[in-house]
Amino acid sequence: MLDTLRSVLQFRKFQLDPVERRLAKAANVADLRRIARRRLPRGVFDYIDGAAEDERTLAANCDAFAGYGFKPRVLRDVGVVDTSATLLGKPLRYPLVLAPTGFTRIADPQGELAVARAATRAGLPYTLSTLSTRSIEEVAAASGEGRRWFQVYAWRDRGLVKEMIERAAAAGYEAIMPTVDTAVLGRRERDVRRGFSLPPKIGLGTLLDGAVHPAWTWQFVRSEPIVFATIATSGAAAGRDGSTAVGLAEFTAQQFDPGLSWADIEWMRSVWNGPLVLKGIQTVADAEIAAKEGIEVIALSNHGGRQLDDAPAVIDLVAPVADAVGSTAEIICDGGIRRGSDIVKAIALGATACMAGRAYLYALGAAGERGVDFVLQLLADDMRRTMALVGARTVGDVTSEFVERSTVRA
Ligand SMILES: Cc1cc2nc3c(=O)[nH]c(=O)nc-3n(C[C@H](O)[C@H](O)[C@H](O)COP(=O)(O)O)c2cc1C
């Protein structure tokens, strides 16, 4: 009887390492999100997870992928599937770039260093945000031989912008990425409700929240203070220590220049000797101007739904923009990437690559640097499996032949 029971009962080996234990329970990005939600204080999780106003664009970015179905081909010998691609003439292990995210250290004390190291290991470019909590030079050292890009916000003080661009050039960054959807900051209502400030203020609410998230709190109090490291070392108006201790909306209203125009992009070209990735294009009309201006890479993006609510879902822009300017510029689909199959769809519709923010932030919050390794491998495996199942051996094979608009949207 006991023998019979033993033969049918199989327990999973108990994992002593708590990080491995957590990751063993994650089958996809949604699981990593759930784990991050449990581990991070609510204000921190909401800063990462939240978006503008009713968050319809955030939802649409993800949901719109369900609006495209596959048309799988069979009997195509997919014994060997190669996910590698090129972007700006250089290789990617699979067509993904890690998007810039400000204040990454609130998810994990290593912050941008952890993400940059993981990106290098995965063979993918990492983009450092202007609002980073590790400096341009620290991240360059951490990313080593890896590809790194630098995201640029238009500070009112153009001298500061020039100085940061020069530092990025000196530190071996390959491309700059002006973000152009942030003339003013979107209203992120979860942050408004929580009175979320950067750095997080330690008030009674934070203390209470910290008490129920002891692992995060313990790491937070033990590590050096979180500051805007890149701006601090450029001596910005934030104060030399880079601390703002105000709401992000107030801070960006003081510092960002809503007067940004195409002339400024031309100016950036004049102070940067390399390719430009323009992030935040949301219409065919603007993509056409960008292509005419000689922009090398157009990143279709609505900032992950954090700026203008009811901006269009990014995946829906890919085909029309690729039709209009795909022969002149490379195209990145940035927003809503949660699975490797999303990447396959974007490529089939005409994107050169995709970009993801929250996917790696959830992983970082859930399991630190190993979490980021895990999610980048998960997306690569997902993509390889999807390619095999649709009958594509190489990324070059992934064409519009494989997708169609679904009649039923999930
Ligand atoms: C917490 C967080 C911080 C972000 N910070 C920046 C930033 O500093 N600069 C920028 O250009 N985009 C920023 N973004 C937008 C991302 O670069 C990217 O466009 C977005 O995350 C894509 O959507 P996804 O999260 O669905 O992948 C941020 C996004 C998140 C979630």
Ligand as a Chemical Component Dictionary entry (heavy atoms), coordinates in Angstrom:
data_LIG
# 
_chem_comp.id                   LIG 
_chem_comp.type                 NON-POLYMER 
_chem_comp.pdbx_formal_charge   0 
_chem_comp.three_letter_code    LIG 
# 
loop_
_chem_comp_atom.comp_id 
_chem_comp_atom.atom_id 
_chem_comp_atom.alt_atom_id 
_chem_comp_atom.type_symbol 
_chem_comp_atom.charge 
_chem_comp_atom.model_Cartn_x 
_chem_comp_atom.model_Cartn_y 
_chem_comp_atom.model_Cartn_z 
_chem_comp_atom.pdbx_ordinal 
LIG C1  C1  C 0 8.783  52.361 -13.630 1  
LIG C2  C2  C 0 9.006  52.898 -15.013 2  
LIG C3  C3  C 0 9.890  53.950 -15.195 3  
LIG C4  C4  C 0 10.115 54.459 -16.486 4  
LIG N1  N1  N 0 11.043 55.451 -16.651 5  
LIG C5  C5  C 0 11.327 55.899 -17.902 6  
LIG C6  C6  C 0 12.350 56.854 -18.110 7  
LIG O1  O1  O 0 13.013 57.285 -17.184 8  
LIG N2  N2  N 0 12.559 57.265 -19.389 9  
LIG C7  C7  C 0 11.849 56.790 -20.456 10 
LIG O2  O2  O 0 12.072 57.193 -21.590 11 
LIG N3  N3  N 0 10.882 55.866 -20.272 12 
LIG C8  C8  C 0 10.614 55.402 -19.032 13 
LIG N4  N4  N 0 9.658  54.432 -18.855 14 
LIG C9  C9  C 0 8.965  53.856 -20.027 15 
LIG C10 C10 C 0 9.741  52.644 -20.574 16 
LIG O3  O3  O 0 10.952 53.034 -21.135 17 
LIG C11 C11 C 0 8.931  51.895 -21.636 18 
LIG O4  O4  O 0 8.534  52.803 -22.613 19 
LIG C12 C12 C 0 7.699  51.188 -21.073 20 
LIG O5  O5  O 0 8.004  50.565 -19.843 21 
LIG C13 C13 C 0 7.207  50.158 -22.079 22 
LIG O6  O6  O 0 6.069  49.517 -21.638 23 
LIG P1  P1  P 0 6.082  48.117 -20.840 24 
LIG O7  O7  O 0 6.375  48.470 -19.429 25 
LIG O8  O8  O 0 4.727  47.591 -21.076 26 
LIG O9  O9  O 0 7.178  47.259 -21.443 27 
LIG C14 C14 C 0 9.420  53.913 -17.583 28 
LIG C15 C15 C 0 8.527  52.841 -17.377 29 
LIG C16 C16 C 0 8.312  52.334 -16.116 30 
LIG C17 C17 C 0 7.376  51.181 -15.953 31 
# 
loop_
_chem_comp_bond.comp_id 
_chem_comp_bond.atom_id_1 
_chem_comp_bond.atom_id_2 
_chem_comp_bond.value_order 
_chem_comp_bond.pdbx_ordinal 
LIG C1  C2  SING 1  
LIG C2  C3  SING 2  
LIG C2  C16 DOUB 3  
LIG C3  C4  DOUB 4  
LIG C4  N1  SING 5  
LIG C4  C14 SING 6  
LIG N1  C5  DOUB 7  
LIG C5  C6  SING 8  
LIG C5  C8  SING 9  
LIG C6  O1  DOUB 10 
LIG C6  N2  SING 11 
LIG N2  C7  SING 12 
LIG C7  O2  DOUB 13 
LIG C7  N3  SING 14 
LIG N3  C8  DOUB 15 
LIG C8  N4  SING 16 
LIG N4  C9  SING 17 
LIG N4  C14 SING 18 
LIG C9  C10 SING 19 
LIG C10 O3  SING 20 
LIG C10 C11 SING 21 
LIG C11 O4  SING 22 
LIG C11 C12 SING 23 
LIG C12 O5  SING 24 
LIG C12 C13 SING 25 
LIG C13 O6  SING 26 
LIG O6  P1  SING 27 
LIG P1  O7  DOUB 28 
LIG P1  O8  SING 29 
LIG P1  O9  SING 30 
LIG C14 C15 DOUB 31 
LIG C15 C16 SING 32 
LIG C16 C17 SING 33 
# 
